[in-house]
Amino acid sequence: MTELHRLGREAYIDPVWHEREVDQLFLNAWCFAGITSDFKEAGDYKAVEIGGFPIAVVRNKDGDLGAVHNVCRHRGATLFDGNGGNIGKSIVCPYHRWTYGLAGELRGVPDKQTCFPDLERSKLGLKPAGLGIFKGLVFVNPDPNANFDDWIAPIADQAWPHDLYASDVREAVPLVYDVKCNWKVFAENAIDGYHLAYLHEQTLGGPTPDKNVWEQAGDHMIWYANEEGVRHRLPKKIRDENGKIGTIKSAQQAGFGGVYFLFPLTLVVPTPYGLSITALKPTSASTTRLTIRHWVGPWQSLDERKYIQGFDKKTGIISSDNWTRHPLETGDFQTEDVWICEKVQQGLQSPAFELGPLSLGPGAEDPIRWFHRSILSRLQVSD
């Protein structure tokens, strides 16, 4: 019997449900924050946000990486501005100039004897967050006690595309999208093998559902497509360990997948000669920010933004608010995905929406069932 969606309409539109996810899912969720070479000097940092938790990764004076909640312990002001940079030799709150060391310890409080004679600085350091490193990729978690090894273990022994530090790929200008849909709508689209031959007929061109293969790796998933002659992002030629180029018939034959979904907020997508990593930032029950860092071959453009419909030069954000052509006329599969995700969100907002069936094919929508189970297992709601 065909199975319905496990998550109801409220999971995609209800602010109360969103707050439940913040409290019960994102409070212990790993998400991509950067790569180790982002942090060359003491004071170098990257700032991210996971479901409402602002977090910063910073290299301290001893050369170690650490993660802290980007919240002053006095009145709550955020301390790290922008997405990254170098904060200097100490972390200073702009509000009342409380000063912290690069490891988060509270070092100075102006007029302490007058204003806070009994304050114990040792108890008011920045709250730590969890940090883990895998193949040069840096991940953070709001929970300082979260076990990174357990989270990454199911993927650790899987074949992995591209060594960012041993190849000739270069990092391109990051892409930032503001998408008018719930984060789960975008995640489900990313792991949906049913739509590739239909929505993306003129761009990716497939594969059809029967050519999709999804493999489970704990809560994570790896997608392969086993079909020649398909215009998709999977490598048809890759370099072997000696640098020679060999022809392959499928991503599975190549030894690594075409999409790695690291539950719940990170997507890793290989290209023939590069890699992109997308961090999902749920910003409300019906909006999501996508930050995409990508690495390309030396012959490829380092700044694709001018070619992407909806890019605003003033803000640096790509949004459907700025579209001037129909998305299906752009020849860009990402624009097509944003378009369909926003259309799904519009439909979910309708009181007429009812749960529909999910396809039975394991390479089509079965990963969505899997995704729903993983979410429900963490939320205190009935399945």
SVG drawing of the C-alpha trace seen along z (x, -y; Angstrom):
<svg xmlns="http://www.w3.org/2000/svg" viewBox="-9 -52 60 54">
<polyline fill="none" stroke="black" stroke-width="0.4" points="0.0,0.0 1.3,-3.5 2.4,-5.4 1.6,-9.0 3.9,-11.7 4.8,-11.2 5.1,-14.9 1.9,-16.9 1.2,-20.4 2.0,-22.0 5.6,-20.7 6.2,-23.1 4.2,-26.2 3.6,-26.3 5.9,-28.6 5.2,-26.4 6.6,-23.4 9.6,-25.4 10.3,-26.3 10.0,-22.6 12.7,-21.9 14.9,-24.6 14.5,-23.1 14.7,-19.4 16.5,-19.1 18.8,-22.0 20.0,-22.1 22.1,-19.0 22.6,-19.3 25.9,-19.3 26.4,-21.7 29.2,-22.7 31.0,-25.8 34.2,-26.1 37.4,-24.4 40.6,-24.2 42.5,-26.6 40.0,-29.3 41.8,-29.6 45.5,-30.4 46.3,-32.9 45.2,-33.4 42.0,-35.3 40.8,-34.0 37.1,-33.1 34.0,-31.9 30.5,-32.8 27.5,-30.6 24.0,-30.1 22.2,-26.8 18.5,-27.1 18.7,-30.3 22.0,-29.5 24.8,-32.0 28.1,-30.2 31.7,-31.2 34.7,-29.0 38.0,-30.7 41.7,-29.8 43.2,-30.7 46.7,-31.8 47.9,-28.3 46.9,-27.4 43.8,-25.3 40.4,-25.6 37.4,-26.1 33.7,-26.9 31.8,-29.2 28.3,-30.6 28.4,-34.0 26.6,-35.7 28.1,-38.0 27.6,-36.7 26.6,-40.2 23.6,-41.4 23.6,-39.0 25.1,-41.0 26.7,-39.0 30.5,-39.4 31.6,-38.2 30.5,-40.3 29.8,-39.1 30.7,-35.6 34.4,-35.6 37.6,-37.5 40.2,-38.1 38.9,-39.4 42.4,-40.3 44.1,-39.2 40.9,-39.2 37.1,-39.2 35.6,-42.5 31.9,-43.2 31.0,-46.5 28.3,-47.2 30.1,-47.5 33.6,-46.3 33.6,-43.0 36.7,-41.3 37.3,-37.6 40.3,-35.6 40.3,-33.7 39.4,-30.6 36.3,-32.3 37.5,-33.0 36.3,-36.3 39.4,-38.5 38.2,-42.0 35.1,-43.9 35.3,-47.7 34.8,-49.4 34.5,-45.9 35.1,-47.1 32.4,-49.8 29.8,-47.9 30.4,-44.2 32.4,-43.9 31.3,-40.3 31.5,-39.1 33.4,-35.8 35.0,-36.0 35.8,-32.3 32.1,-31.5 31.2,-33.9 33.3,-32.8 31.7,-32.4 29.6,-29.2 31.4,-26.5 29.9,-24.8 30.7,-21.4 33.4,-21.2 34.5,-18.4 36.8,-18.1 36.5,-15.6 38.8,-15.6 39.5,-19.3 35.9,-20.2 34.9,-21.9 31.5,-21.2 29.9,-22.8 27.0,-21.9 25.3,-24.1 25.7,-21.3 29.3,-21.3 28.9,-17.6 27.6,-16.4 29.6,-13.4 31.0,-14.2 32.7,-10.9 29.3,-9.1 27.7,-11.5 30.3,-11.2 31.1,-7.5 28.6,-6.2 30.1,-8.3 33.8,-8.2 34.6,-5.0 32.6,-5.9 34.4,-6.9 34.7,-10.7 35.2,-13.0 38.1,-15.3 40.8,-16.2 40.6,-20.0 44.2,-20.2 45.7,-17.8 44.1,-18.9 44.2,-21.9 40.7,-23.1 40.2,-26.7 37.5,-28.2 35.0,-30.3 32.9,-33.2 30.3,-31.7 26.6,-31.8 23.9,-32.9 20.3,-32.2 17.2,-33.4 14.5,-30.9 10.9,-31.2 10.3,-27.7 10.7,-25.7 14.2,-24.1 12.7,-20.6 11.1,-21.4 14.5,-22.2 16.2,-19.2 13.5,-16.9 13.9,-18.2 17.7,-17.6 17.1,-13.9 14.1,-13.4 15.1,-11.3 11.7,-11.3 11.8,-14.9 15.2,-14.8 14.0,-13.7 10.9,-16.0 11.5,-19.3 15.1,-19.3 14.4,-17.8 16.3,-20.6 19.1,-21.0 20.2,-17.8 18.1,-15.6 17.6,-12.8 18.2,-10.2 14.8,-8.5 13.8,-7.1 14.9,-3.6 18.5,-4.7 18.7,-6.3 20.4,-4.5 20.3,-5.8 22.4,-4.2 21.9,-4.8 24.8,-5.7 23.3,-6.2 21.1,-9.2 23.1,-10.4 22.4,-9.4 24.5,-9.0 23.0,-9.2 24.3,-7.5 23.0,-7.6 23.8,-4.6 23.1,-5.8 25.3,-7.0 24.5,-9.9 22.7,-11.9 23.4,-15.6 23.8,-15.7 26.5,-16.8 28.0,-13.3 31.5,-12.8 31.8,-10.9 35.6,-11.4 37.7,-11.6 41.4,-11.7 42.9,-8.6 45.5,-8.6 48.2,-9.1 46.5,-12.1 45.4,-10.3 41.9,-10.8 39.7,-7.7 36.2,-7.3 33.5,-6.0 29.9,-4.8 28.4,-5.9 29.1,-7.7 29.0,-4.4 31.7,-3.0 33.7,-6.1 33.6,-5.1 31.8,-8.1 28.3,-9.6 26.7,-12.4 25.0,-13.9 25.9,-13.4 23.2,-14.5 24.7,-14.9 21.6,-15.1 20.1,-17.5 21.6,-20.7 24.5,-19.9 24.6,-18.9 27.9,-17.9 27.7,-17.7 30.7,-16.6 31.2,-17.8 33.7,-16.3 36.5,-18.5 35.2,-20.3 32.9,-20.2 30.1,-22.3 29.0,-22.3 25.6,-23.8 24.7,-24.8 21.0,-25.2 20.0,-27.9 16.4,-27.7 15.4,-31.3 11.6,-30.9 8.9,-28.3 8.7,-29.4 12.1,-30.7 15.6,-29.3 19.0,-30.7 21.4,-28.6 25.1,-29.4 27.1,-27.5 30.8,-27.3 32.2,-25.6 35.6,-24.7 36.1,-24.6 38.7,-23.7 41.3,-26.3 39.5,-26.9 36.1,-27.6 34.7,-31.0 35.5,-32.0 32.4,-34.2 29.2,-32.8 26.8,-35.3 26.5,-37.5 25.2,-34.6 22.5,-33.6 19.1,-35.1 18.0,-36.9 21.5,-38.1 21.4,-41.5 24.8,-43.2 24.0,-45.5 23.1,-42.7 25.0,-39.8 21.9,-37.7 20.2,-35.6 16.4,-35.8 13.3,-35.1 12.3,-38.7 14.7,-39.7 13.8,-37.3 13.1,-38.7 12.6,-35.5 10.7,-32.3 13.0,-29.9 12.6,-27.2 14.1,-29.5 17.3,-30.1 19.1,-26.8 20.1,-26.7 18.9,-23.7 19.4,-25.5 17.0,-28.2 14.6,-25.5 14.9,-23.9 14.4,-27.2 11.3,-27.9 9.7,-24.5 10.5,-24.6 8.8,-28.0 5.8,-26.6 5.6,-23.7 5.6,-26.1 2.8,-28.1 0.8,-24.9 1.5,-23.8 0.1,-27.2 -3.3,-26.4 -5.9,-25.0 -6.9,-22.7 -3.6,-20.8 -3.8,-17.2 -1.1,-14.6 -0.3,-12.9 1.3,-9.5 5.1,-9.0 6.3,-6.8 7.3,-3.2 10.5,-3.2 13.6,-3.1 15.5,-5.6 12.6,-8.0 11.0,-9.3 11.9,-6.6 14.7,-8.8 12.0,-11.3 10.4,-8.6 13.8,-8.1 14.2,-11.8 10.9,-12.0 11.7,-9.1 15.0,-10.8 13.2,-14.0 10.4,-12.3 12.8,-10.2 14.3,-13.5 11.0,-15.4 8.7,-14.6 5.7,-14.2 3.8,-11.0 4.6,-9.5"/>
</svg>
